[in-house]
Amino acid sequence: MKRFLPLGIVVFLVAVFLGMMLSDRNPNEIDSVLIGRPAPAFSIDSLSADTPPLTEADLKTGEPVLVNFFASWCVPCRAEHDSLMELAGRYRVPLIGIAYKNDPAKAVGFLNELGNPFSKTGLDLDGRVGIDWGVSGVPETFLIDGSGVIRYRHWGPIVGDSLEARLLPELEALR
């Protein structure tokens, strides 16, 4: 009996790891503790010098809004940009962009090159707002209800079927 104990332990560990690999949960995606809570307070400069600072008050529009953390140096941000343009155009979803640890001129160049889906864009130069929101890397997108409460977090780029399969159902549930 004792000689089968190591074999039993190995079989158990293989079963546990196999179960984790076969689950549909993304091991890189960390659940946000902010879901169901008001968006963190912030005030950051606007990307456009002639507009007022971006604050959490801009999220309380009475309708759902998406907040997208992006950067011009971020390759996945470039990959998801068509989806953001579709959200702003075809689906008429208000989008707020936060340029995360980005040079303002490069962020403007990025949006000028690819198109600007954002109704407002702020600059998180030192990453403090991203830390408060629990951003683990860009891109990350948060769905905010009309009263400023975070309802959903999309980790990573919105590409492939993630727009129709994940983000739009969450958005429609709030409308």
Secondary structure, DSSP 8 states (H G I E B T S, - for coil): -GGGHHHHHHHHHHHHHHHHHHSSS-TT----TTTTSB----EE-BSSTTS--EEGGGG-SSS-EEEEEE-TT-HHHHHHHHHHHHHHHTS---EEEEEET--HHHHHHHHHHH----SEEEEETTSHHHHHHT--SS-EEEEE-TTSBEEEEEES---TTHIIIIIHHHHHHH-
